Amino acid sequence: MPNLTAPSLTATICTLEHRAWAALCDSGNALLPLLSASPVFIFPGDRILTATSSPSLHEILQDPGFQPWTKYTLSHDEVMPLGESGALVYYRVEAIREELPFRAICSSAWVLEDGQWKMASHQQTLI
């Protein structure tokens, strides 16, 4: 298990969160390798997606109608360690999808699975 210092952990998790958003600018499928075995995504509008929800998170991400983000900007990102094998990142995002602006505060929980960081949870609150 990596022994990351606070600055190293912050850099690692922030890089991963940017990689997740960049993946979603490509396709839903591009996010799949970054997800934990049982991710939980909580979206505005009373929407919770999991590996077992109906539809499942994986079905949404793999749907041919999935609309990628056009661009995004993260700001005020902070990382909080969660024990030795997890971390929470929280931040503000401004993004564009289908020419519509999106502003939210977000958080993601990342966990070590088999020595690799994976996104276990993601939450968005509109602002």
C-alpha positions as CSV (number, residue, x, y, z in Angstrom):
1,M,0.0,0.0,0.0
2,P,1.5,3.4,-0.9
3,N,2.5,5.6,1.9
4,L,1.5,9.0,0.4
5,T,2.3,12.3,2.1
6,A,-0.5,14.9,2.1
7,P,0.9,16.8,-0.9
8,S,1.5,13.6,-2.8
9,L,-2.0,12.3,-2.0
10,T,-3.5,15.7,-3.0
11,A,-1.6,15.7,-6.3
12,T,-2.6,12.0,-7.0
13,I,-6.3,12.4,-6.3
14,C,-6.6,15.8,-8.1
15,T,-4.9,14.3,-11.1
16,L,-7.3,11.3,-11.0
17,E,-10.4,13.6,-10.7
18,H,-9.2,15.6,-13.7
19,R,-8.7,12.3,-15.6
20,A,-12.3,11.3,-14.8
21,W,-13.7,14.6,-16.2
22,A,-11.4,14.4,-19.2
23,A,-12.7,10.8,-19.8
24,L,-16.3,12.1,-19.7
25,C,-15.3,14.7,-22.4
26,D,-14.6,11.6,-24.6
27,S,-17.3,9.1,-23.7
28,G,-19.0,7.3,-20.8
29,N,-17.0,4.2,-21.6
30,A,-13.8,6.1,-21.0
31,L,-14.7,6.5,-17.3
32,L,-15.2,2.8,-16.7
33,P,-11.5,1.9,-16.0
34,L,-11.4,4.5,-13.3
35,L,-14.4,3.2,-11.4
36,S,-14.3,0.9,-8.3
37,A,-16.1,-2.4,-8.3
38,S,-19.3,-0.9,-6.8
39,P,-19.4,2.8,-7.5
40,V,-22.2,5.1,-6.3
41,F,-23.0,8.3,-8.2
42,I,-25.5,10.8,-6.8
43,F,-26.8,13.5,-9.2
44,P,-29.1,16.4,-8.9
45,G,-32.8,15.6,-9.4
46,D,-33.1,12.6,-7.1
47,R,-30.9,10.4,-9.2
48,I,-28.7,7.7,-7.6
49,L,-26.8,5.4,-9.9
50,T,-25.0,2.2,-8.8
51,A,-23.8,-1.1,-10.2
52,T,-27.2,-2.5,-9.4
53,S,-29.6,0.4,-9.9
54,S,-32.1,0.4,-12.8
55,P,-30.7,1.6,-15.1
56,S,-27.2,0.9,-13.7
57,L,-24.4,3.4,-13.8
58,H,-22.6,1.2,-16.3
59,E,-25.6,1.1,-18.6
60,I,-25.9,4.9,-18.5
61,L,-22.2,5.3,-19.3
62,Q,-22.3,2.7,-22.2
63,D,-25.5,4.0,-23.7
64,P,-25.0,5.1,-27.3
65,G,-27.0,8.3,-26.4
66,F,-24.5,9.3,-23.7
67,Q,-23.6,13.0,-24.3
68,P,-20.0,13.8,-23.4
69,W,-19.0,17.1,-21.8
70,T,-17.6,19.6,-24.2
71,K,-15.3,21.2,-21.6
72,Y,-14.8,21.6,-17.9
73,T,-12.9,23.6,-15.3
74,L,-12.4,22.5,-11.7
75,S,-11.5,25.0,-9.0
76,H,-11.0,25.1,-5.3
77,D,-10.2,21.4,-5.2
78,E,-9.2,20.1,-1.8
79,V,-8.3,16.5,-0.7
80,M,-9.0,14.9,2.6
81,P,-7.5,11.5,3.5
82,L,-9.9,8.8,4.5
83,G,-7.7,6.4,6.4
84,E,-4.8,4.8,4.7
85,S,-6.6,3.6,1.6
86,G,-9.1,6.3,0.7
87,A,-9.4,10.0,0.0
88,L,-12.2,12.5,-0.6
89,V,-11.8,15.3,-3.1
90,Y,-14.2,18.2,-3.2
91,Y,-14.3,21.2,-5.6
92,R,-16.4,23.5,-7.8
93,V,-16.9,22.6,-11.5
94,E,-18.0,24.7,-14.4
95,A,-18.7,22.6,-17.5
96,I,-20.5,22.6,-20.8
97,R,-22.6,19.8,-22.3
98,E,-24.7,20.2,-25.5
99,E,-24.0,24.0,-25.3
100,L,-25.6,24.2,-21.8
101,P,-23.6,25.6,-18.9
102,F,-23.3,23.4,-15.7
103,R,-22.1,24.7,-12.3
104,A,-21.9,22.5,-9.3
105,I,-20.0,21.6,-6.1
106,C,-18.8,18.0,-6.3
107,S,-17.1,15.4,-4.2
108,S,-15.6,12.1,-5.1
109,A,-14.3,9.3,-2.9
110,W,-11.3,7.4,-4.2
111,V,-10.2,4.0,-2.7
112,L,-7.3,1.8,-3.3
113,E,-8.4,-1.5,-5.0
114,D,-5.6,-3.9,-5.8
115,G,-3.0,-1.2,-5.4
116,Q,-4.8,1.2,-7.8
117,W,-6.9,4.2,-7.0
118,K,-10.5,3.8,-8.1
119,M,-13.5,6.2,-7.9
120,A,-16.0,4.7,-5.4
121,S,-18.4,7.6,-5.2
122,H,-19.2,10.9,-6.9
123,Q,-21.8,13.5,-5.9
124,Q,-22.9,16.7,-7.6
125,T,-24.9,19.6,-6.1
126,L,-26.0,22.3,-8.5
127,I,-25.1,25.9,-7.7
